[in-house]
Amino acid sequence: MYWRGNSTARLVLELTVRGCTRADAVDRLEREHGPSAGVRDDVRGLLAVLIKARIVKRSA
């Protein structure tokens, strides 16, 4: 399966692989790009897609 994502999606994936939480990813994005009303939902949605595709696993 081929995946293509933007630099923000790549950062979230890299942080997840390193063991960071969803909240860690949101904090990092807000530090780098400023607060955004939709960033939490966007990160949650991206991780849901990655989990469904078995690219990452849900943490226990």
PDB file of N, CA, C and O in Angstrom:
ATOM      1  N   MET A   1       0.850  -1.173   0.000  1.00  0.00           N
ATOM      2  CA  MET A   1       0.000   0.000   0.000  1.00  0.00           C
ATOM      3  C   MET A   1       0.898   1.238   0.000  1.00  0.00           C
ATOM      4  O   MET A   1       1.870   1.299   0.752  1.00  0.00           O
ATOM      5  N   TYR A   2       0.586   2.185  -0.808  1.00  0.00           N
ATOM      6  CA  TYR A   2       1.347   3.425  -0.916  1.00  0.00           C
ATOM      7  C   TYR A   2       0.660   4.502  -0.105  1.00  0.00           C
ATOM      8  O   TYR A   2      -0.554   4.679  -0.203  1.00  0.00           O
ATOM      9  N   TRP A   3       1.436   5.229   0.705  1.00  0.00           N
ATOM     10  CA  TRP A   3       0.889   6.329   1.510  1.00  0.00           C
ATOM     11  C   TRP A   3       1.610   7.606   1.154  1.00  0.00           C
ATOM     12  O   TRP A   3       2.819   7.617   0.922  1.00  0.00           O
ATOM     13  N   ARG A   4       0.856   8.669   1.115  1.00  0.00           N
ATOM     14  CA  ARG A   4       1.431   9.988   0.874  1.00  0.00           C
ATOM     15  C   ARG A   4       0.810  10.937   1.881  1.00  0.00           C
ATOM     16  O   ARG A   4      -0.410  10.974   2.042  1.00  0.00           O
ATOM     17  N   GLY A   5       1.643  11.695   2.551  1.00  0.00           N
ATOM     18  CA  GLY A   5       1.140  12.650   3.521  1.00  0.00           C
ATOM     19  C   GLY A   5       1.980  13.911   3.506  1.00  0.00           C
ATOM     20  O   GLY A   5       3.068  13.946   2.933  1.00  0.00           O
ATOM     21  N   ASN A   6       1.464  14.933   4.138  1.00  0.00           N
ATOM     22  CA  ASN A   6       2.204  16.187   4.189  1.00  0.00           C
ATOM     23  C   ASN A   6       3.192  16.157   5.357  1.00  0.00           C
ATOM     24  O   ASN A   6       3.281  15.160   6.074  1.00  0.00           O
ATOM     25  N   SER A   7       3.920  17.234   5.543  1.00  0.00           N
ATOM     26  CA  SER A   7       4.956  17.270   6.581  1.00  0.00           C
ATOM     27  C   SER A   7       4.360  17.157   7.984  1.00  0.00           C
ATOM     28  O   SER A   7       5.010  16.624   8.884  1.00  0.00           O
ATOM     29  N   THR A   8       3.161  17.638   8.181  1.00  0.00           N
ATOM     30  CA  THR A   8       2.510  17.526   9.483  1.00  0.00           C
ATOM     31  C   THR A   8       2.156  16.074   9.782  1.00  0.00           C
ATOM     32  O   THR A   8       2.382  15.598  10.894  1.00  0.00           O
ATOM     33  N   ALA A   9       1.612  15.380   8.812  1.00  0.00           N
ATOM     34  CA  ALA A   9       1.292  13.962   8.996  1.00  0.00           C
ATOM     35  C   ALA A   9       2.560  13.158   9.259  1.00  0.00           C
ATOM     36  O   ALA A   9       2.564  12.251  10.091  1.00  0.00           O
ATOM     37  N   ARG A  10       3.621  13.486   8.558  1.00  0.00           N
ATOM     38  CA  ARG A  10       4.896  12.790   8.762  1.00  0.00           C
ATOM     39  C   ARG A  10       5.404  13.007  10.184  1.00  0.00           C
ATOM     40  O   ARG A  10       5.895  12.072  10.816  1.00  0.00           O
ATOM     41  N   LEU A  11       5.289  14.239  10.692  1.00  0.00           N
ATOM     42  CA  LEU A  11       5.726  14.534  12.051  1.00  0.00           C
ATOM     43  C   LEU A  11       4.914  13.737  13.075  1.00  0.00           C
ATOM     44  O   LEU A  11       5.483  13.174  14.009  1.00  0.00           O
ATOM     45  N   VAL A  12       3.604  13.687  12.909  1.00  0.00           N
ATOM     46  CA  VAL A  12       2.752  12.923  13.831  1.00  0.00           C
ATOM     47  C   VAL A  12       3.139  11.448  13.796  1.00  0.00           C
ATOM     48  O   VAL A  12       3.221  10.809  14.845  1.00  0.00           O
ATOM     49  N   LEU A  13       3.374  10.907  12.624  1.00  0.00           N
ATOM     50  CA  LEU A  13       3.780   9.506  12.513  1.00  0.00           C
ATOM     51  C   LEU A  13       5.130   9.280  13.190  1.00  0.00           C
ATOM     52  O   LEU A  13       5.288   8.313  13.935  1.00  0.00           O
ATOM     53  N   GLU A  14       6.097  10.148  12.944  1.00  0.00           N
ATOM     54  CA  GLU A  14       7.414  10.003  13.565  1.00  0.00           C
ATOM     55  C   GLU A  14       7.319  10.066  15.087  1.00  0.00           C
ATOM     56  O   GLU A  14       7.951   9.267  15.778  1.00  0.00           O
ATOM     57  N   LEU A  15       6.542  11.001  15.611  1.00  0.00           N
ATOM     58  CA  LEU A  15       6.381  11.112  17.060  1.00  0.00           C
ATOM     59  C   LEU A  15       5.729   9.861  17.634  1.00  0.00           C
ATOM     60  O   LEU A  15       6.121   9.382  18.698  1.00  0.00           O
ATOM     61  N   THR A  16       4.745   9.342  16.935  1.00  0.00           N
ATOM     62  CA  THR A  16       4.041   8.140  17.392  1.00  0.00           C
ATOM     63  C   THR A  16       4.988   6.945  17.434  1.00  0.00           C
ATOM     64  O   THR A  16       4.978   6.172  18.392  1.00  0.00           O
ATOM     65  N   VAL A  17       5.797   6.798  16.405  1.00  0.00           N
ATOM     66  CA  VAL A  17       6.744   5.694  16.342  1.00  0.00           C
ATOM     67  C   VAL A  17       7.761   5.794  17.489  1.00  0.00           C
ATOM     68  O   VAL A  17       8.234   4.779  17.998  1.00  0.00           O
ATOM     69  N   ARG A  18       8.085   7.014  17.883  1.00  0.00           N
ATOM     70  CA  ARG A  18       9.027   7.222  18.994  1.00  0.00           C
ATOM     71  C   ARG A  18       8.373   7.030  20.369  1.00  0.00           C
ATOM     72  O   ARG A  18       9.049   7.119  21.394  1.00  0.00           O
ATOM     73  N   GLY A  19       7.067   6.768  20.394  1.00  0.00           N
ATOM     74  CA  GLY A  19       6.393   6.524  21.658  1.00  0.00           C
ATOM     75  C   GLY A  19       5.672   7.715  22.249  1.00  0.00           C
ATOM     76  O   GLY A  19       5.172   7.638  23.371  1.00  0.00           O
ATOM     77  N   CYS A  20       5.609   8.808  21.522  1.00  0.00           N
ATOM     78  CA  CYS A  20       4.886   9.984  22.018  1.00  0.00           C
ATOM     79  C   CYS A  20       3.381   9.738  21.974  1.00  0.00           C
ATOM     80  O   CYS A  20       2.897   8.936  21.176  1.00  0.00           O
ATOM     81  N   THR A  21       2.660  10.423  22.824  1.00  0.00           N
ATOM     82  CA  THR A  21       1.213  10.305  22.864  1.00  0.00           C
ATOM     83  C   THR A  21       0.570  11.266  21.871  1.00  0.00           C
ATOM     84  O   THR A  21       1.231  12.120  21.280  1.00  0.00           O
ATOM     85  N   ARG A  22      -0.725  11.101  21.709  1.00  0.00           N
ATOM     86  CA  ARG A  22      -1.488  12.028  20.861  1.00  0.00           C
ATOM     87  C   ARG A  22      -1.357  13.448  21.399  1.00  0.00           C
ATOM     88  O   ARG A  22      -1.189  14.393  20.629  1.00  0.00           O
ATOM     89  N   ALA A  23      -1.434  13.598  22.721  1.00  0.00           N
ATOM     90  CA  ALA A  23      -1.304  14.923  23.339  1.00  0.00           C
ATOM     91  C   ALA A  23       0.078  15.518  23.068  1.00  0.00           C
ATOM     92  O   ALA A  23       0.202  16.722  22.845  1.00  0.00           O
ATOM     93  N   ASP A  24       1.114  14.678  23.088  1.00  0.00           N
ATOM     94  CA  ASP A  24       2.461  15.151  22.769  1.00  0.00           C
ATOM     95  C   ASP A  24       2.514  15.697  21.342  1.00  0.00           C
ATOM     96  O   ASP A  24       3.109  16.744  21.088  1.00  0.00           O
ATOM     97  N   ALA A  25       1.890  14.981  20.426  1.00  0.00           N
ATOM     98  CA  ALA A  25       1.883  15.413  19.023  1.00  0.00           C
ATOM     99  C   ALA A  25       1.140  16.734  18.863  1.00  0.00           C
ATOM    100  O   ALA A  25       1.594  17.625  18.146  1.00  0.00           O
ATOM    101  N   VAL A  26       0.006  16.857  19.529  1.00  0.00           N
ATOM    102  CA  VAL A  26      -0.764  18.107  19.467  1.00  0.00           C
ATOM    103  C   VAL A  26       0.060  19.257  20.033  1.00  0.00           C
ATOM    104  O   VAL A  26       0.120  20.331  19.433  1.00  0.00           O
ATOM    105  N   ASP A  27       0.689  19.044  21.169  1.00  0.00           N
ATOM    106  CA  ASP A  27       1.516  20.095  21.776  1.00  0.00           C
ATOM    107  C   ASP A  27       2.635  20.531  20.842  1.00  0.00           C
ATOM    108  O   ASP A  27       2.898  21.724  20.688  1.00  0.00           O
ATOM    109  N   ARG A  28       3.285  19.563  20.226  1.00  0.00           N
ATOM    110  CA  ARG A  28       4.395  19.879  19.318  1.00  0.00           C
ATOM    111  C   ARG A  28       3.906  20.681  18.115  1.00  0.00           C
ATOM    112  O   ARG A  28       4.530  21.668  17.726  1.00  0.00           O
ATOM    113  N   LEU A  29       2.792  20.256  17.532  1.00  0.00           N
ATOM    114  CA  LEU A  29       2.247  20.986  16.375  1.00  0.00           C
ATOM    115  C   LEU A  29       1.854  22.402  16.755  1.00  0.00           C
ATOM    116  O   LEU A  29       2.093  23.338  15.992  1.00  0.00           O
ATOM    117  N   GLU A  30       1.258  22.568  17.919  1.00  0.00           N
ATOM    118  CA  GLU A  30       0.847  23.914  18.343  1.00  0.00           C
ATOM    119  C   GLU A  30       2.058  24.793  18.654  1.00  0.00           C
ATOM    120  O   GLU A  30       2.011  26.003  18.435  1.00  0.00           O
ATOM    121  N   ARG A  31       3.133  24.205  19.157  1.00  0.00           N
ATOM    122  CA  ARG A  31       4.356  24.990  19.385  1.00  0.00           C
ATOM    123  C   ARG A  31       4.958  25.447  18.059  1.00  0.00           C
ATOM    124  O   ARG A  31       5.426  26.579  17.939  1.00  0.00           O
ATOM    125  N   GLU A  32       4.943  24.568  17.076  1.00  0.00           N
ATOM    126  CA  GLU A  32       5.575  24.884  15.797  1.00  0.00           C
ATOM    127  C   GLU A  32       4.719  25.750  14.888  1.00  0.00           C
ATOM    128  O   GLU A  32       5.246  26.572  14.138  1.00  0.00           O
ATOM    129  N   HIS A  33       3.395  25.574  14.947  1.00  0.00           N
ATOM    130  CA  HIS A  33       2.522  26.248  13.988  1.00  0.00           C
ATOM    131  C   HIS A  33       1.499  27.187  14.627  1.00  0.00           C
ATOM    132  O   HIS A  33       0.742  27.852  13.919  1.00  0.00           O
ATOM    133  N   GLY A  34       1.472  27.244  15.945  1.00  0.00           N
ATOM    134  CA  GLY A  34       0.498  28.081  16.635  1.00  0.00           C
ATOM    135  C   GLY A  34      -0.772  27.293  16.921  1.00  0.00           C
ATOM    136  O   GLY A  34      -1.048  26.273  16.289  1.00  0.00           O
ATOM    137  N   PRO A  35      -1.533  27.788  17.882  1.00  0.00           N
ATOM    138  CA  PRO A  35      -2.777  27.100  18.261  1.00  0.00           C
ATOM    139  C   PRO A  35      -3.760  27.032  17.091  1.00  0.00           C
ATOM    140  O   PRO A  35      -3.856  27.953  16.279  1.00  0.00           O
ATOM    141  N   SER A  36      -4.471  25.937  17.032  1.00  0.00           N
ATOM    142  CA  SER A  36      -5.484  25.746  16.003  1.00  0.00           C
ATOM    143  C   SER A  36      -6.650  24.978  16.599  1.00  0.00           C
ATOM    144  O   SER A  36      -6.459  23.982  17.297  1.00  0.00           O
ATOM    145  N   ALA A  37      -7.846  25.443  16.323  1.00  0.00           N
ATOM    146  CA  ALA A  37      -9.041  24.820  16.890  1.00  0.00           C
ATOM    147  C   ALA A  37      -9.201  23.367  16.459  1.00  0.00           C
ATOM    148  O   ALA A  37      -9.757  22.564  17.209  1.00  0.00           O
ATOM    149  N   GLY A  38      -8.734  23.018  15.289  1.00  0.00           N
ATOM    150  CA  GLY A  38      -8.971  21.680  14.770  1.00  0.00           C
ATOM    151  C   GLY A  38      -7.818  20.702  14.910  1.00  0.00           C
ATOM    152  O   GLY A  38      -7.935  19.551  14.491  1.00  0.00           O
ATOM    153  N   VAL A  39      -6.693  21.142  15.498  1.00  0.00           N
ATOM    154  CA  VAL A  39      -5.514  20.282  15.511  1.00  0.00           C
ATOM    155  C   VAL A  39      -5.744  18.985  16.281  1.00  0.00           C
ATOM    156  O   VAL A  39      -5.276  17.935  15.841  1.00  0.00           O
ATOM    157  N   ARG A  40      -6.442  19.016  17.405  1.00  0.00           N
ATOM    158  CA  ARG A  40      -6.690  17.791  18.181  1.00  0.00           C
ATOM    159  C   ARG A  40      -7.518  16.793  17.364  1.00  0.00           C
ATOM    160  O   ARG A  40      -7.209  15.602  17.331  1.00  0.00           O
ATOM    161  N   ASP A  41      -8.556  17.281  16.718  1.00  0.00           N
ATOM    162  CA  ASP A  41      -9.391  16.396  15.897  1.00  0.00           C
ATOM    163  C   ASP A  41      -8.613  15.858  14.694  1.00  0.00           C
ATOM    164  O   ASP A  41      -8.780  14.700  14.313  1.00  0.00           O
ATOM    165  N   ASP A  42      -7.769  16.695  14.102  1.00  0.00           N
ATOM    166  CA  ASP A  42      -6.980  16.257  12.948  1.00  0.00           C
ATOM    167  C   ASP A  42      -5.993  15.154  13.333  1.00  0.00           C
ATOM    168  O   ASP A  42      -5.847  14.167  12.613  1.00  0.00           O
ATOM    169  N   VAL A  43      -5.321  15.326  14.468  1.00  0.00           N
ATOM    170  CA  VAL A  43      -4.375  14.314  14.937  1.00  0.00           C
ATOM    171  C   VAL A  43      -5.123  13.029  15.278  1.00  0.00           C
ATOM    172  O   VAL A  43      -4.678  11.938  14.920  1.00  0.00           O
ATOM    173  N   ARG A  44      -6.248  13.150  15.961  1.00  0.00           N
ATOM    174  CA  ARG A  44      -7.055  11.974  16.312  1.00  0.00           C
ATOM    175  C   ARG A  44      -7.476  11.233  15.043  1.00  0.00           C
ATOM    176  O   ARG A  44      -7.387  10.007  14.981  1.00  0.00           O
ATOM    177  N   GLY A  45      -7.930  11.967  14.045  1.00  0.00           N
ATOM    178  CA  GLY A  45      -8.365  11.356  12.787  1.00  0.00           C
ATOM    179  C   GLY A  45      -7.235  10.677  12.047  1.00  0.00           C
ATOM    180  O   GLY A  45      -7.402   9.571  11.532  1.00  0.00           O
ATOM    181  N   LEU A  46      -6.086  11.328  11.990  1.00  0.00           N
ATOM    182  CA  LEU A  46      -4.935  10.735  11.323  1.00  0.00           C
ATOM    183  C   LEU A  46      -4.516   9.444  12.017  1.00  0.00           C
ATOM    184  O   LEU A  46      -4.271   8.434  11.358  1.00  0.00           O
ATOM    185  N   LEU A  47      -4.434   9.474  13.345  1.00  0.00           N
ATOM    186  CA  LEU A  47      -4.039   8.271  14.066  1.00  0.00           C
ATOM    187  C   LEU A  47      -5.061   7.153  13.899  1.00  0.00           C
ATOM    188  O   LEU A  47      -4.687   5.982  13.839  1.00  0.00           O
ATOM    189  N   ALA A  48      -6.330   7.491  13.824  1.00  0.00           N
ATOM    190  CA  ALA A  48      -7.359   6.468  13.599  1.00  0.00           C
ATOM    191  C   ALA A  48      -7.152   5.783  12.254  1.00  0.00           C
ATOM    192  O   ALA A  48      -7.298   4.566  12.148  1.00  0.00           O
ATOM    193  N   VAL A  49      -6.815   6.553  11.233  1.00  0.00           N
ATOM    194  CA  VAL A  49      -6.554   5.989   9.906  1.00  0.00           C
ATOM    195  C   VAL A  49      -5.305   5.106   9.943  1.00  0.00           C
ATOM    196  O   VAL A  49      -5.293   4.020   9.364  1.00  0.00           O
ATOM    197  N   LEU A  50      -4.254   5.572  10.625  1.00  0.00           N
ATOM    198  CA  LEU A  50      -3.020   4.796  10.708  1.00  0.00           C
ATOM    199  C   LEU A  50      -3.217   3.505  11.496  1.00  0.00           C
ATOM    200  O   LEU A  50      -2.631   2.476  11.157  1.00  0.00           O
ATOM    201  N   ILE A  51      -4.031   3.550  12.535  1.00  0.00           N
ATOM    202  CA  ILE A  51      -4.330   2.348  13.315  1.00  0.00           C
ATOM    203  C   ILE A  51      -5.141   1.364  12.474  1.00  0.00           C
ATOM    204  O   ILE A  51      -4.850   0.169  12.453  1.00  0.00           O
ATOM    205  N   LYS A  52      -6.149   1.869  11.788  1.00  0.00           N
ATOM    206  CA  LYS A  52      -6.983   0.999  10.950  1.00  0.00           C
ATOM    207  C   LYS A  52      -6.159   0.327   9.849  1.00  0.00           C
ATOM    208  O   LYS A  52      -6.410  -0.823   9.487  1.00  0.00           O
ATOM    209  N   ALA A  53      -5.183   1.052   9.329  1.00  0.00           N
ATOM    210  CA  ALA A  53      -4.325   0.509   8.267  1.00  0.00           C
ATOM    211  C   ALA A  53      -3.188  -0.355   8.839  1.00  0.00           C
ATOM    212  O   ALA A  53      -2.364  -0.883   8.093  1.00  0.00           O
ATOM    213  N   ARG A  54      -3.160  -0.485  10.146  1.00  0.00           N
ATOM    214  CA  ARG A  54      -2.137  -1.273  10.850  1.00  0.00           C
ATOM    215  C   ARG A  54      -0.725  -0.744  10.624  1.00  0.00           C
ATOM    216  O   ARG A  54       0.242  -1.505  10.585  1.00  0.00           O
ATOM    217  N   ILE A  55      -0.628   0.552  10.478  1.00  0.00           N
ATOM    218  CA  ILE A  55       0.672   1.198  10.362  1.00  0.00           C
ATOM    219  C   ILE A  55       1.222   1.491  11.761  1.00  0.00           C
ATOM    220  O   ILE A  55       2.426   1.395  11.998  1.00  0.00           O
ATOM    221  N   VAL A  56       0.335   1.845  12.669  1.00  0.00           N
ATOM    222  CA  VAL A  56       0.690   2.007  14.079  1.00  0.00           C
ATOM    223  C   VAL A  56      -0.313   1.217  14.908  1.00  0.00           C
ATOM    224  O   VAL A  56      -1.385   0.853  14.424  1.00  0.00           O
ATOM    225  N   LYS A  57       0.042   0.958  16.156  1.00  0.00           N
ATOM    226  CA  LYS A  57      -0.849   0.248  17.061  1.00  0.00           C
ATOM    227  C   LYS A  57      -1.357   1.195  18.130  1.00  0.00           C
ATOM    228  O   LYS A  57      -0.665   2.124  18.545  1.00  0.00           O
ATOM    229  N   ARG A  58      -2.565   0.941  18.561  1.00  0.00           N
ATOM    230  CA  ARG A  58      -3.125   1.695  19.692  1.00  0.00           C
ATOM    231  C   ARG A  58      -2.376   1.275  20.940  1.00  0.00           C
ATOM    232  O   ARG A  58      -2.149   0.088  21.173  1.00  0.00           O
ATOM    233  N   SER A  59      -1.994   2.257  21.741  1.00  0.00           N
ATOM    234  CA  SER A  59      -1.282   1.899  22.974  1.00  0.00           C
ATOM    235  C   SER A  59      -2.271   1.381  24.014  1.00  0.00           C
ATOM    236  O   SER A  59      -3.449   1.739  24.015  1.00  0.00           O
ATOM    237  N   ALA A  60      -1.766   0.541  24.881  1.00  0.00           N
ATOM    238  CA  ALA A  60      -2.615  -0.082  25.909  1.00  0.00           C
ATOM    239  C   ALA A  60      -2.930   0.886  27.026  1.00  0.00           C
ATOM    240  O   ALA A  60      -3.632   0.529  27.973  1.00  0.00           O
TER     241      ALA A  60
END
